[in-house]
């Protein structure tokens, strides 16, 4: 038996010694690398142009190369934007985004938990889940007229509340779908052990399901915040007063009036609009990436 084992080890050693080290190396993916660099250029060059142009004066913008860095950078465009109503538009967007994300994620998390934990036991919850899935198939543009009429009937037209309520309704379906898939991946033994320890469903929801699905909660929160922050159609249809404008609608208004030819000032307002999104991504990028990639390793 020992001789046989020794012979097997020698055969394996001989195969290992004759194996060329070059065969274990992967060939570089030149096509993928080239496409990646091209896509990076497509993304970076417009951002570079926006930032560089916002630091130029109106005269230098028309006299110099658009991609050339400013010879005498200035912050006058940012001062001009901040002296006007940009802080008010920023505050409106912040209120609408926070008023949408917090309730929608909270309700979607509780609904997803109820749907997953009561799967097969409640016909009502299965019907509710089907309604949420149907909500994903209905685009915002197809419902804008009924939403407008409902807001008029509720006397919420030209108010931030009139923007928050429809945004919550359109954010819940996708949030429920994502959160339900993550809660479904939590082992059932953990829920059973919590129940044996005397925990109620409410305690199990917040002490077990919520910590284990935190990446998914952060993912849907950031996604909903980006969607609301960049939303243009609802503020355009449901608001009229200038003091109720959000940032996307205000940026569209900046292209007229005193900003008709002042391109650096318009781009300075664009930079100020992008900064909160970059800060949000910087803070939650780890949770966001783990939430987006969690399903691939299972």
N, C-alpha and C positions, 0 to 999 in steps of 0.2 A: 504493500500500500504506500509506503514511504517512497519507493522508487517511482511509482506512478505519479505521485504528487510532485516529485523532483523533476520528472520529465515534462510535466505540464508547465511548471514554472520556467524551465529552460526554454520551452517553445514560445511562451509568452514573452520572455525577455528577448529572444532572438527577433520576434516580430516587432517588438518595440524599438530595438536597436536599428533594424533596417528601415524603419519608418522615416521618411524624409520630413524634417521640420517645416519645410516650405509648404507642405500640403495642408497643414493645420491653420495656416494663415488665410484669412478671408481676402478675397480680391476687393480692391477699393471700388466703390460704386460711383464712377465718374459722372454718370448721367444724373443720378440722384443728387450728388453734390452740386453739379452745375445748375440744376433746376432750383435747388435750395438757395443758392447765391442769387439767382435771378429773382426769385420771389422776395428775398430779403431786400434787394434793391428796389423792387416795386413798392414795398411797404415803407422803406426808410426814406427814399428820395422825396416823396410828398411831405412827410413829416419834417424833414430837414428844410424844405422850401418854405413851409409855413412858419417855422421858428425863425429862420433867417430873415424872411420878409417882414415879420412883425417887429424886428429890431431896426428896420430901415425907416428913413423919412419918406414922405410921399414923393419928393423930388428924386431922391436916390433910387427909388423903386423903378421909375421910368427911365432913368439914365444909365443904370448898371445892368450887368448880367443877372437874370433872376436867381441863378444858383450860386452867384458869387457872395461870399460873406460880406457883411457891411463893414465899410472902412471906418465909419464913425457910428457905432451902435448907440441907440437911444431907447429909452423907456417911455417916451412921450405918448406913444400909441396906447400903452397900458394905462397910463395916467388918464388919458382921454376917455377910455372905456370905463374905468372905475369911477370917474367923476359923473358919469351919466347914470342910467338906470340898470346897469349890469348887475350890481349887488342885489337889487330887487328881483331880477329874473333868476339869479342864482339861488336866492332863498326860496322862490316859488318852485323851482325844480327840486330842490332839496326836500321841501315839504311834501311834494307829490311823490317823490321816490321813496322816502321813509314811510309815508302814509300808505303806500302800496305794498312795499316789501314786507314790513312787519306783520300786518294782518294776513296777507296772502300766504306767507310761509307758515305762520302759526296755524291757520285753518287747514292748509294743505297737509301739514304734518299730522294733525289729529285725525283728519279724514283718511289719510293713507294708513295710519295705524289701525283705525277701526276696520277698514276694508281688508287689510291683511290678516288681522287677528280673528275676524269673523268670516273669513272666506269659506263658502260652502254652508254656513249656518244661517245666514240672513239673506233672504231674497231682496229685501229692500236695499241693503248695502251693495249687492251685486248690480242692482239697477242704477244706483248712484254712481258706481264706478263706470258703468256704460255711458252715463251722461257726461262724465268727465272726459272719457275718451272721444265722445262725439264733439265736445268742445274744442278739441285739438284740430278737428277737420273744418271748423268754421273760421274763416279769416275775418280780421277786424273790418276790412273794407266792406264786407257783405252785410255787416250789422250796424254800420255807422248811422244810417237813417233811423232804425228803431231806437238805438241808444240816444240819439239826439232828441227824439220825441219823448222818451222816458225822462230824460234830464229836464226837459221843458215842463213836463207834467209835475215833476217833483220840485220845481222852482229852484233848481240848482245850476241853471245856466249861468255862465260867466263867473264861476267860483272854482276854487281849488278842490272843494269836495266833489264837484261834478266831474273832475278829472280823476280823482282817486278811486271812486266807486267802480267805474268801468275798467280801470286798469287792474283792480283787484280781481274782477271777474275773469279777465283774460289771462291773468297770471296763475290762477289756481289750477287749471287742468294739467298743464305741463308739470307743475310742481308736485301734484298728486302722483302723477305717473312716475317721476324720478324717485320720489321719496318712498313710494310703495315698493318699487323694485329693491331698494336698499333695505327696507325693513323686512322684506321677504327673505333676504339673505342672512338675517340674524338667526342663529340656531334656535330651534324650538325648545331645546333643553334648557336654555337660559330663561325663557319665559316660564317654563314649568317650575324651575327651581325658585324663581321669584314668587310664584303663586304659592308654592309649598311653604315658603318663609312667611306667608301672611301678607304679602304686598297686594295692594289693590291695583286695578287697571291704570288708575291715574299715576300711582307711584311707579308702576312698571313702564309707563309711557315716558316719564321724565328722568327716571334714574337708570333705565336700561336702554330703551330704544333711542332716546335722544343722544346720549354720549356715543353710541356705536354708529349712528348715522350722521354725526356732525359734519363730515366732509360733504355729504349730499345736501345738507341744510345750507352750508356755505355756498355750494355750487349754485343751487337754485336762487339763493339770495342775490348773489352777484349777477347772475343772468337776468333776473327780474329787474334789478337796479339798472343794469345797462339798457334794457329794453325801455324802461320808463324814462330814463334820462335822455335817451335819443328819440323818444316818441315825438312825432310831429302832427299826425293826423288828428288825434283827439284834442290837443290844445288849439289846433286850427279851427275845428268845427264847434267846440264846446266853450270857447272863450271869445270875448270881443274887446274887453278893456285892455289898454296897454299895461296896467299894473297887475294883470293876471297872466301875463305871458310867461312861458317857460323859456329855457335857453335856446332850444332848436327854433322855436317860433321867433324869438328875439333876433337870432342870427339871420334869419330870413329877412326880418325888417331892417337890419343893419345895412343891407345892400342898397337901400334907397335913402332918400333924404340926404343928410350931411355925409353919409358914408358911401354915396354913389360912386365916387372916384377915389376914396381913401381906402385902398386895398390893404395897406399895412395895419390900419385900425381894425378892419374886419378880421384879419388873420390874428391880431392880438386877442380879440374876443374869442376866436376859435381855440387859441392856446389856453386861455383861462377856462374854457369849457372842458378841455381834455384833461387838465390837471387833476380834478377829482377822480376821474375814471382811472387814471394811472395810479393814483394813491390807493384807491380801493383795490386794484389788482395787486399792487405791491404788498399790501397788508395781508390779503387772503390768497396769495398765489399758491402757497403750499397746500392749503385745504382745497383750493379749486382744482389743482392738478391731481391730487389724490382722489377727489371725488369723480373726476372725469375718467380716470384710469383704473378705478377700483374694480370694475366689472371685468377687466381683461385678464386678471390673474386668477380668476376663479374657474 
